[in-house]
Amino acid sequence: MDVNLISEKFEAYYSAGGEIYTSPGRINLIGEHTDYNGGFVLPGAIDKSITAAIRLNGTDRVRATALDLDESCEFGLEESDTPQPLWAKYIFGVCREIAKRGGKTTGFDTVFSGDVPLGAGMSSSAALESTYAFALNDMLSLGFDKMTLALIGQATEHNYVGVKCGIMDQFASVFGKAGHLVRLDCKTGEHVYYPFDPEAHGYKLVLVDSCVKHELVGSPYNRRRESCERAVEAIRANHPEVEFLRDAKHEWLEEVIGRISQEDYIRALYAIEEVERLLDACRALEAGDMETVGRKMFGTHVGLSVLYEVSCEEIDFLNETAKECGVTGSRIMGGGFGGCTINLVSADRYDSFIATVRERYKERFGIDCKIYPVVISDGARKLR
Ligand code: GLA
């Protein structure tokens, strides 16, 4: 990300200097579709981010430019002022969610640019939300804590974009720490940082981007969530203490077979199993046992593909190829329906895996997959 270029562009558009803020995208080692089920996730922020120059302009209007799209937009801060472009809805939504929490909002000028690949499952939208939530909180001295900033981003997705996402992406973007994954208990908000240095154990972490667009807006993502909620409702009839699927025992799900649809059943089964798988993976991580971590990742992929049905042919092919290349762990990452696989590969197999997956994917689908080695980085911050 060229910070000087963003600064220069800001001056060119709005004829004075601005302050610079940045927030990253994220990976998630394991624990997928568990956040809105009250379970655990294990994300880390990455070295790909959205960076913005911002200056308060003393009016009640926002003038914003998306440099990478070469698009500008101006909007007010009242609920009825919703801008048209999707990228502007994220910025507008953050302002509205701040206002709803009693924060002062005011107009500003801004340009932003990013290198989080769009639609690849690395949470470019959370990076955008977190950049503005963090920046406005800082510039206007709003005094929101970091968790509230993440919640502001999540509420933006719910209320201004229409994706009923969990908290993982915004949490990772705000709380990320270089060299660490962070295990978040999405029910209690409790979180623990895990030092994560696969290279020290002789492994590398790499994303393989299928380049099949993953698009959660208007996707079956929300339907997955509804299935889980129906399963909770049914289980609660027998076990009133169950608030989320994370609270449910496997046997309790079996009790409601016949009372929920087969589809809701397999979705809930996945979610319950994934919570357990994540805890197993964390124990293995603590013991430095990467082989077990990898096995759990493969297990997650099967669950996401067969039970949760959020994979696709291209991603299943990438996963299968990883297995054939002796990769330690591989699975679809993020919301699904395209995007990337995340792969834990022993260092000695890395080069041959990358060469093979590139070649076979191109041969099979005619698409050049993209390779992103993972660098775990810091979360939202001011650059200058
Ligand atoms: C998307 C959502 C997250 C999470 C993942 C799946 O990235 O934004 O809240 O549900 O999908 O784990």
Residues whose N, C-alpha, C, O or C-beta is under 5 A from the ligand:
A	BS01	GLA	G31 E32 H33 T34 D35 C165 G166 I167 M168 D169 G334 G335
